[in-house]
Amino acid sequence: MQFSKKVEFIQVPDWYYNIEYSEELKRGYDFKEDLFVRAILKCPPKREMSLYSPLQTEEMQPDQLKEEF
């Protein structure tokens, strides 16, 4: 995971039980599961700020992110 701004990683592991996904239910798929959340990624917003977060296997330079997206 890569971000265009500094992001704080705050560990707060928690389980959410019996999460339901209504769209999956409509499609006839399994729609209920338990969800584990490991952490919160925190980035204080500033006026007119954009945050880019590509998920990929290759690293990019932060200044390229805005151009790419």
C-alpha positions, 0 to 999 in steps of 0.5 A: 500500500502506498499513499501520496500523503503521510498516513498514520497506521494505528493498530486497533484490531477488531472483529465485526460479526455477521456482516451482511452484503445486500448486493451479494444476497440479491445475486444469490451468493454467500452474503454473510461473514465475519470481518477482521479489521487490523488497523485504521489509516489516519490522514488529517484532511486539509482544505482541497487536499487529494489523497491517492492510494494505489494498490499494486505490486510496483512502487510509484513516486508520490509525485507521479500519483496525481498525474496517473490518477 
